[in-house]
Amino acid sequence: MINSNNNEKYYISFKNLNNRSIQMAYGNINDIMPSASLIKLFIAGYYLEKLESERSLSIFERDFELMLSESNNESTNKLITALGMDKINEYIIRKGFNSTVLKRKMLDFDSRKNDIDNMTCMLDIERFFELIYFKNLNGNSDERIVEILFKQKINNKIPDFFIGKFSHKTGEIPYDDLNNLLGVEHDVGIFEDEDPYLICLMCNDVSNNEKAIDNIKKLFLKLYNIFIKKQGQS
């Protein structure tokens, strides 16, 4: 299914959320890797929880939306400062995301050069989306994350006809050839069709980001044709 001449590792999960059946799984869902911008999902979760008791945080509403819909790094860093990195990590642990940790702010390239990075695994990301879809993370406010992600502006890894139907978050770290730091390419979310599908496509150890993006796009098409389009024609 994956045409790759490099050593990147692909992780795929495709799940029908109506009956909770796994249509396809590829790769070890517990493998820990750099989260890139997927870490913003957990920051969003904590922000919504904290907002319930501290309405003064509503001054960051625009930053909350930009962090999710445009993956805005400056807005993300404002939220990290306002909420506190330690408190965000306490929330992550309390919610049971055992392989996810926020270790640095966005655009902190020096930390990354020193092997300090934000980390996660496919299991945690998959579980996050499943929880917010069923409003089991923070309750009714979870719907806000789903709605904002339907308006996602970063759609370079998905087929055009997914846009507007896919509540998703991407993550990307370019390959740094100068420092020989491998990159990542992720795209994960909920595709609404006759049934809702949770689609996780994550790629680690990337030395050619353009090729990884092309492979992810092809994987989306294959998964759609096999599990969604074919089902609609049956």
Sequence and secondary structure as in RCSB ss.txt:
>XXXX:A:sequence
MINSNNNEKYYISFKNLNNRSIQMAYGNINDIMPSASLIKLFIAGYYLEKLESERSLSIFERDFELMLSESNNES
TNKLITALGMDKINEYIIRKGFNSTVLKRKMLDFDSRKNDIDNMTCMLDIERFFELIYFKNLNGNSDERIVEILF
KQKINNKIPDFFIGKFSHKTGEIPYDDLNNLLGVEHDVGIFEDEDPYLICLMCNDVSNNEKAIDNIKKLFLKLYN
IFIKKQGQS
>XXXX:A:secstr
    SS  EEEEEEEETTTTEEEEEES TT  EE GGGHHHHHHHHHHHHHTT GGGGGGHHHHHHHHHS  HHH
HHHHHHHH HHHHHHHHHHTT TT B  S TT HHHHHTT   EE HHHHHHHHHHHHTT SSGGGHHHHHHHHT
T S  TTS GGGTTTEEEEEEEE  BTTTTB EEEEEEEEEESSSEEEEEEEEEEES HHHHHHHHHHHHHHHII
IIIIHHHH 
